Amino acid sequence: MNFWNLISLRKHRIGLLPRILIAILLGIVFGNYMPDWAVRVFVTFNALFSEFLGFIIPLIIVGLVVPAIADIGRSAGKMLLVTTLVAYCATLFSGFLSYFTGAALFPGMITTGIPIEEVSQNNSVTPFFTISIPPLMNVMTALFLAFTVGIGLSRLYTTALKDVMNDFKEIVMRTIGAVILPLLPIYIFGIFLNMTYSGQVFTVLVVFIKIIGVIFALHILLLVLQYGVAGMLVGRNPLKLLWRMLPAYFTALGTQSSAATIPVTLEQTRRNGVSDHIAGFVIPLCATIHLSGSTLKIVACALALMIMQGMHYDLSLFSGFIFMLGITMVAAPGVPGGAIMASLGILNSMLGFDDASQALMIALYIAMDSFGTACNVTGDGAIALVIDRFMGKGKTTAEQQ
C-alpha cells in the first residue's frame, strides 16, 4: 500500500466531526505560538473561502430547493399534503420552542458585547490579498427563484428542465461533498487560530459548552412533547412509544444520516403499531422534510451568538427567520452538515451574520450534528403515528397482532 492510499484510507476513517474538533483544538494551541505572518496565511485562506461561500450559497439554494419542491408538488395527494403540513408545523414548533427557551435562559448565561466580526477582521492580522467573487444573485432572489421554478416544474408534464435541475443539484451536492466539507476544518482552524491570537477564544468556548448543554436538553424535551401529543391522539403510553424508537435514535447517532437510518426507523415505527402503507410513505418522506432537531439547533445557536455579540433580536425577527428556515430545511442534502450549509443564506440576509459568525455556526452545528439527526428521525415516528391516526385505513399492525 503506497502513501497516497494510506492517506485516502485515513481520510475516510476520520469523520467530519472529529476533523472539526481537531481543527478547533489545533487552532487554540497554535494561536498561542504562531507568528503574525503564519496567522496571516490562514486569514488569507479564510478570506478567499468566505468569498467562495458567498458565491456558492445562492446556487446551493436554487440547486437543492427547486428539485425538492418539484418532487413534492408532482407527488401531490391528500396524504402528502397532510404529512408535509404536520412536518412543517413540527419544525416550526421546535424553532419557536428553541427561541423562547433561549430568550429566557441565554441572557443570564452569556457575556454580551463580544464583537466576533472584529476577530475575523482584526486590524493587526489582515489577509495578504483578497479576491472578490460576487454572487450571481442575492439570497432572497435565489429563494424566490427556487420557489417559482420548483412550483412551475411540479405542474409541467415534460421532464427536460427537471432533468437539468436534477443534474444541477448533483453538481451542488458534489461541490459540498468534495470541496466545501473537506476544506471546512481548515476554515474552522483559521477562525479559532485568529480568535486565540486575538485573545477571544476562551470566552467563545465557554459559550459553546453552555449552548450545547441547553440544546441537548431541548432535544430530549422536544421528543417527549412530540410523543406526548402522538400518544394522546392514539390513546397509548407515549413513553413506551418513544422507548421503541430508541434503536432508530442510536442508529442515527452513529450514521449521522436520516437516509441511512430509514430501514431502522421504518421497522421501529411499524412496531409502534403504524400500518405498513402509512409507515412506508411517511418515514422516507419525513427523512427529507422533517428536521425539527436541526431547526432547534440552528435557532438556539443563532440566538446565542447574537446575544454574545450584543446584536438586536426580537420575536418578529426570529419569527420570519424560523418560517423561512422551515422551508429551507427541505433543501438540506443527505450529507453531514447539509442543513447548516443550506441555511447560511438566510442567516446572512435575515439575521445579519457575517463570515466569522457563520463559521462559528457551522462549528456549533457540526459538533451536535449526530444529536440533531437522531432527534429528526425519532420525531419521524411520532409524525407517522399522527398520520396513521387520521388517515390510516384498516387496523394497525399492533391491532392485527
Residue, then its C-alpha position, 0 to 999 in steps of 0.5 A: m500500500n503506497f502513501w497516497n492510499l494510506i492517506s485516502l484510507r485515513k481520510h475516510r476513517i476520520g469523520l467530519l466531526p472529529r476533523i472539526l474538533i481537531a481543527i478547533l483544538l489545533g487552532i487554540v494551541f497554535g494561536n498561542y505560538m504562531p507568528d503574525w505572518a503564519v496567522r496571516v496565511f490562514v486569514t488569507f485562506n479564510a478570506l478567499f473561502s468566505e468569498f467562495l461561500g458567498f458565491i456558492i450559497p445562492l446556487i446551493i439554494v436554487g440547486l437543492v430547493v427547486p428539485a425538492i419542491a418539484d418532487i413534492g408538488r408532482s407527488a401531490g395527494k391528500m396524504l402528502l399534503v397532510t404529512t408535509l403540513v404536520a412536518y412543517c408545523a413540527t419544525l416550526f414548533s421546535g424553532f419557536l420552542s428553541y427561541f423562547t427557551g433561549a430568550a429566557l435562559f441565554p441572557g443570564m448565561i452569556t457575556t454580551g458585547i463580544p464583537i466576533e466580526e472584529v476577530s475575523q477582521n482584526n486590524s493587526v492580522t489582515p489577509f495578504f490579498t483578497i479576491s472578490i467573487p460576487p454572487l450571481m444573485n442575492v439570497m432572497t432572489a435565489l429563494f424566490l427563484a427556487f420557489t417559482v421554478g420548483i412550483g412551475l416544474s411540479r405542474l409541467y408534464t415534460t421532464a427536460l428542465k427537471d432533468v437539468m435541475n436534477d443534474f444541477k443539484e448533483i453538481v451542488m451536492r458534489t461541490i459540498g461533498a468534495v470541496i466545501l466539507p473537506l476544506l471546512p476544518i481548515y476554515i474552522f482552524g483559521i477562525f479559532l487560530n485568529m480568535t486565540y491570537s486575538g485573545q477571544v477564544f476562551t470566552v467563545l468556548v465557554v459559550f459553546i459548552k453552555i449552548i450545547g448543554v441547553i440544546f441537548a436538553l431541548h432535544i430530549l424535551l422536544l421528543v417527549l412533547q412530540y410523543g406526548v401529543a402522538g400518544m394522546l391522539v392514539g390513546r397509548n403510553p407515549l413513553k413506551l412509544l418513544w422507548r421503541m424508537l430508541p434503536a432508530y435514535f442510536t442508529a442515527l447517532g452513529t450514521q449521522s444520516s436520516a437516509a441511512t437510518i430509514p430501514v431502522t426507523l421504518e421497522q421501529t415505527r411499524r412496531n409502534g403499531v403504524s400500518d405498513h402503507i402509512a409507515g412506508f410513505v411517511i418515514p422516507l418522506c419525513a427523512t427529507i422534510h422533517l428536521s425539527g432537531s436541526t431547526l432547534k439547533i440552528v435557532a438556539c445557536a443563532l440566538a446565542l451568538m447574537i446575544m454574545q455579540g450584543m446584536h438586536y433580536d426580537l420575536s418578529l425577527f426570529s419569527g420570519f427567520i424560523f418560517m423561512l428556515g422551515i422551508t429551507m430545511v427541505a433543501a438540506p442534502g443527505v450529507p453531514g452538515g447539509a442543513i447548516m450549509a443550506s441555511l447560511g443564506i438566510l442567516n446572512s440576509m435575515l439575521g445579519f451574520d457575517d463570515a466569522s459568525q457563520a463559521l462559528m455556526i457551522a462549528l456549533y452545528i457540526a459538533m451536535d450534528s449526530f444529536g440533531t439527526a437522531c432527534n429528526v428521525t425519532g420525531d419521524g415516528a411520532i409524525a407517522l403515528v399522527i398520520d396513521r391516526f387520521m388517515g390510516k385505513g384498516k387496523t394497525t399492525a399492533e391491532q392485527q397482532 
